[in-house]
Amino acid sequence: MNLFWKKLFGGLASTPKFEEQCAEMEASFLRYVKVQQSDELKEYEELFKKVKSPEFRDNKKMLTTRKYKDTQEYRDMTKYEKLHKSADVVEYYKVLGSKELDEFRKFEKSGDYAKLANADEVKKSELLSRMKSYERSKEYKLYRRLNGSYVIKEYEELKEKVNTEEFKKSNAFWSDPNRWSKTKEAAVEERFNALAKSDDIVFYLKENKGRFAEIEKFERVYRDDFNSGSLDKKAWAFGFYHKSEELKRLYSFTNEQQANAGGANVTVAGGCMHIATSQRKMETTAWDAKKGFVKKEFDYTADVVNLAGVANRRGGMFRAKMKCDGAKEVSHAFCLYGEKNTPRVNIFKCEDGRIELGIYTKSGYRCEKIKGISPEDFYVYTLVWSDREMVWYINNLEVMRVADGVPAEDMYPLFNSYIAEGKTPGEGGMDIDLVDIFARKG
C-alpha cells in the first residue's frame, strides 16, 4: 500500500495532528463520562422534567400574567377600604363609642324609658328631655339604621379577614408585580437555568455521543510515555515470556547476528525508550533449531523488551508511537507473541528500510507492505483485535484487515531489534515515544 498521496492530501493525518485528535477524543470522553455520572447532571435532568412540564409552564403563566385586580384579595381589600372610608361607617363607629349612646342605652334599660312616650313627663324632667332629644338626633338614627345591618356585618367580617397573617401574606404576594420571583418554583427555575449554563452541562448536551462509539468499547490497561526518565521495571521485562518459570526467557538465536543483551541496550531518555543495535562482542545463550540452547559469540548486540507482565491478553487495542533509523540491514519490530511460534502479529516491522505489518499463522504469513512514508519518522501504529477480526492502523488510516486466522489465545506486546542471517551487519536504533494498551470491555 502506497500512502504517499494519502499523506499529501490529508487522508493520512500527520502524527502531531493525530495525537492531538486522540488527546481531544480521550479528554472529551472522560469528561463526558464524568458529567454523565455526576450529581449535577442528575439534578439538571430532574429539574428539566419539572420545569418543562405543562403544569409548571401553566402555573408560571398564571402567576406572571394574572392581574391583581382579578384576585379575590383585591376585591376584598378594595371593598374593605371603601367601607372603612365610608362617612356613614366612620360616623357609626364614632356614635358607637360615644358617651351619649352609652348613656341612652343604659337609660333604655331603666324604668323611666317608658316615660319618653308621655310628653308631659318629658317636659317636667331635664333627663327625659335630654334623652328624648338624643333619640331624635341624626347620630342615633344613623346608629339605629346601621346597627346589625349587612353593611356593618360585611365590614367587620372583612376587617377581621384582612388583618389575618394569611390574608396579609396572600395580598402582599398578589399585589406584587414581581410575585413570580418570590415563589419556590422561581427558585427551581433559577437553579435549572444556572445548571443549563454550566460549562459541564453545556459541554454534555452539545457533545455528540456517537463519536465515542469506539473509544467507549475499551479501557486502558497500561500506558507509558517514558517521561519518567527510567524504565518502569514493574511493567517491562527483558527477553521473551513463557508461562512456565522453568523456561529460559533471556536468549538469542543462532540464525541472527546479534546477541540480545538483557536490557543493556535499552535506555530511556528525552521521553523515549531507545533500543540500540551496536557493534560489540558478546557471548550469550542462543537457541539453535537443531541443537537447542548453545553458547555463541556475537559481534553485535541489540535487545528484546516486553510487557507480558501487564498486557498478556486476548483482544484489545495495542498502540505505539515509534520510529527507527540506522543501517537498513537492522530490522525492528513491534509484535504480539504467544507461547508458540504461531500465531505472531507484526503491528510494525521495519526490514530493509521498509515498513510492513501482518500476521503469521499455521497457514503462512499475510502482510501489507507500506510505501510512501519513512520509518525514520514518528508514526502511531495501532492494532485493534476483536474476536471477529484484526485491524491495523497507521495514525488514523486503516491499512490492513483480516477476519480469518484471528488468534484465540493470549498474546503479549514485544519490541525488538535484530540483524537477520545473511544481512550485512550494521548499527541502528528504534525509538518508542509512547505505548498504550487497552482491554476490550465486556
N, C-alpha and C positions, 0 to 999 in steps of 0.2 A: 504494500500500500504506500503510495506516494502522498505525503502530507504537504508538499511544497505549496500547492495552490490553496489548500485549506488554511495553511499558516498565513499566506499572503493576503487572502481575502477575509480572514477573521473566523472561518469555520473552526479552526483550532485556536482557542483563546491563548494569549500569551500567559506564561506561567504566573507573573505578578497579578494579571487580571483574574486568572482562575483562582489563585489563592485568596484574592480579595472577595470574589464571589462566594467561595466556600466559607470564609470567615463571616461574611454577612449572613449567609444562609444559616449557619450554626448559631450565631448570636441571636438572630431573629427567631429561630425555632426555640431556643432555650428561653428566650423572653416570652414567647407565645405560650409555651407550656407553663411557665411560672405564673403568668397572668391568668391563664386558664384555671389554675388550681388555687388562685388567690381568693381571700375573703372579700376583697374589693370587687372582683367580678361577680361573685355570688350575690353580694348586696346590690350591685348595679342591675343584675338580671331580675332580682326580686322587685326592686323599685320600678324597673321598666314595665313589668306586668301591671303593677299598681297604677303608675302614672298614666300609662297608655290605655287603661281600661275605660269603657264607655261611662261607667259610674263615676270615675274620678273626673273625667272631662266634663260630664254634665254638671257635677257638683261645683266644679270651678267656674263654669259658665254662669251658673245660677248665682254664686256668691259674688262674682265680679260684675255682673250686669244688672242684678236686681236693684231697683231704686229704693231708697229709704222710704219714700212716700207710699210705696206699695206694701209696706210691712205693717203688721198689727201693732208693733211697738210705736211706729209713727202715729198711727191712728189713736192709740191710747194716750200717747203723750200730748198730741195736739188737742184732743178732747179735754184732757185734764187741764192743760194750760188755759184753754178757753173758759172752762168753768171756774178755774182758780182766779181768773182775772174778771169774771162777770161781776158787775156792780151789785146785782141782787144777792149773789152768793157772798160777796165780800161783806155787804151790809147785814146779811143774815147772821153771819158769824160774829159780827160786832154786837148785834142785838142779843144773840145767844149768850154772849159773855157779859152783858150789861147788868148793873145793879138793879135797874128799873125792872127788867124782865124777871130777875131773881125775886125781887120784892113782890111783883104781881103774882108770880106762880105760887109763892107762899100764901099770898092773900087768897088765891083761888081755893086753897085747901081749908081756909078758915070759915067759920060760921057767918062771917059778915059778907062773904062773897055774894050771897043771895040778895042782899040789900041793894046791890047795884041796879036791880030792876025797879027799885022804888025811888022815884025822882025826889020825893020829899026827904027821904032819908039821906040821899046823896047831898042835898043842899045843906043839911044840918051838919054833915061831917066833912072835915078837911081831908081825912084819909080817903073817904069814899069818893070825894070829888077828884082827888088825885088819881085814884085807881080807875075811875070812870074815864078820866081824861087820857090815861095811858092806854086803856082798852080801845079807845077810838083813834089812837095815833097811827101814823103810817108805818112806824117801826114795828108795832105789834101786829098790824095787819100783814106786813111782809113776813114776819115770823110765822103767823098762822098759815099763810099761803105756802111757804116753803117747808115748814117743819113736817118731816115724814114724807115729803114729796119724792118723786122719781129723780128729780134733778139733784137733790141733796144726797139721795141714796147712791146715785151713779157717781157723784163727785167723791164721796167718801170711799167707795169701792176702788175708784181709780187712784185716789190718793194713797190708799193702802198698797195697791199693786205697784205703782211707780216708785215707791220708796223701798221695795224689797231689793235685796242684793242681786237676786236672779234677774229682775227686770232691768236694774241699772247696768248690769253686765251685758245683757242682751241688747238693750237700747244703745249702749255705747258701741257695741260691735256693729249693729246695722246702720248706725248713723255715721260710721267711719268710712269714707270713700276708699281707704286703703285696707279695708277689712280683710281681704284675702291674705295679705302678708302676715296677719295675726293668727292664722289658722295652723293647726298641726299639718294639714295637707300641704300648705305652702312650704313648711319646713321639709316635708318629704320631697316635694318637687325641687326645692333648692339643693338638697343633698343629691338627688338624682342628676340635676344639671351639673353639679360640681364633679360628680363621678364621670359623667359623659364627656367632660372636658379634660379629664386627667390624661396625662401622656400615655400611660399604660393602656387605658381603656380605648383611647383613640387609636393607638397602635393596633390593639387586638381586633377592633371592629373593621379597620381598614385592611388588615393583613389577609392575604389570600391563602387560606389554609391548604389549598390544593398543592401549592408549591412545596409543601413539606411531606408530600406523599412518600417520597423515597427515604428521606433522612429519618423520618419517624419509625421506619422499619428497623433501625439499627441503634445499638447502644455501645458506647466506647468501652473497649477492653483495655487498651493501652495506647499511650501517646508519648513520644519522645521528640523534643525539638532540639536536644543536645545543647541547650543554653546553660546547663549547669557547669560545664567545663570539664566534666568527667563522665565516664560511662556508668550507667545505672547497673551495678553488678547484681542487684536483686532481680533484674529482668533479663539482662543479656548474659549469654553464656558462649564460650568459645568452642569451636568444633561442631560436631553433629550431635543429634539427640536420639537416644533409644530408651524405651520404657524400662528395659532391664538395666539395673545398675551394674551388672556384671559385664555388659558390652562396652567396648572401648569407644570413647567419644572424640578424643583428640588424635587424629591421624591424617596422613596424606595419602596420595595414590601414586603407584609406580608409573602409571601412564600419563602423569602430569609432570611438569618440570619445576614445580615449586613445592617447598615444604610449607605446610600450614603451621604458622608459628605460635599457635596457642594464645593469641591476643597481643603478642609483641608488636605486630604490625598494625594494630588498631589504636588510633588516637582520637581524642575529642578536643576540638579547638575551633574558635570562630563560629560556633553554632552548628558545626557539622561533625559527624563521625567519619573518619577517614580510614580507609583500608588501603595500605600501601603494598605494592608489589615491587620488591627491591632486590638488587643483586647482593646476595650474602649467603655464604655457605652455611648449611645446617644439616646435621644428621638427625633423622627422626623416624618414627614408626610409619610405615606406609603399607597400604593394602594392595596386594597383588591378586588378581583374579584367579591365578593358578596356585600360588604358593601361600596365600593368606597374608598375615601380617609379617613384614620383614623390615629390617633396618636398611635405610637408604640415605645417602648423602645427596643433597640438592644444592645447586648453585644459586637458586633464587628462593625467596620467601614471600609468602602472602598470608592471607588469613581467612577464617570462616567464623562468622558470629551469628547466633540465632536467638529467637525469642520463644523457644519451646516452653519455657517456664511460665509464661503468662499468656501465650496465644497458641497453644497446641489444640486445634479445634476443627470442627467440621462446619463449613459455611461461614459467611460473614463478608466483611469488606476489608481488604488489605491494601494499604496505600503507602507510597514512599515518594518523597521528592529527592531526586538524585541526579548525578552526572558522573562521567568518568573521563579520564584523559591518559595521555602517555602512549606507549607503544601499542600499535593496533593488534599485535600478537597476544597481548594480555586480554583475557576475557573477564567480564564482570557480570554478576547476576544477582537478581532479587527473586528468590524462588519460594515455593512451598514444597516441603519434603514430608514424607511419611516414613513408616517403618520399613517399607520395601523400596526397591529401585523404581517401581512404578506404582501408582501414578506420581509424576513430578510436574510441577507447574512453573513455567517461567513467566513471572509477571513483567520482568525486564531482563533482557540478556544483551550484552554487547560483545560481539565476536567479529574480529577482523574490522573493527571500527564501525560496524553496522548494528542497528537495533533490531531485535526480533523478540517475539513473545509467543508462547504456545504451551502445549501440554503433551507430556509423554504418557502413553497408556500401553497396555499389552498389545494393542493393535498398531502401535507406531507413534510417530511424532507429528502432530498437527501444529502448524505455526503460521505466523504472519510476519513477514519481513517489512520493516518500516524504512521508507526513504523520505528525503525532503527535510529532515530535522537532524541535528547533530547530537550525538551522545555526550558531547562536551558541554552542552548547555543544560541547565536545570529544567527538568520536566517532572510532572507528578504522574506516576504510574499507579494505576488502580486496578484491582481485580474484585469484581462483585460475584460472589459464589452463592448460589441457591441450590436447592435440591434438583431443580429442573435444568439449570444451565450455569455456565461461567461466562462473564462478560469482562473484556479488557478495555481500559480507557487510557489514553494519554491526555492529560489535563481534562478538558471537558468532552473530548471526542471519543466515541466508541470506535475501536479499531479491530475487534475480533469478538466472536460469539460462538460458543459450542454448546450443543444440547445432548450430545451422546458421549459416553465415557466420563461423565461427571463423577469425580471421586465421591465415595461413600464413607470414607474414613477420616480420622483426624489428621491434620497436616499442620506443620509449623513454619513460620517465616524464617528465611535464612539469607544472609548476604555473604557472597564470597568472590574472591578474585583468583584467577588461576591461569597457567600457561599450558595449553594442550600439547600433547605429544606431537612432534613433527613441526612445531612452530619455532621460528627464530626467537629466542627469549629476549625480553626487554623489561623495562621498568614502567610502571603506571600507577594509577590510583583511582579510587572510587570515593566520592563524597556523598554522604547521605545527610540531607538537611532536615528531614522530617520522616518519622514513621508513625502511622496512625492505623490502629487495628480496631475493628468494630465487630460485635456479635450481632446476629440477626435476632430480633425479639421474637419470643414465642417458640 
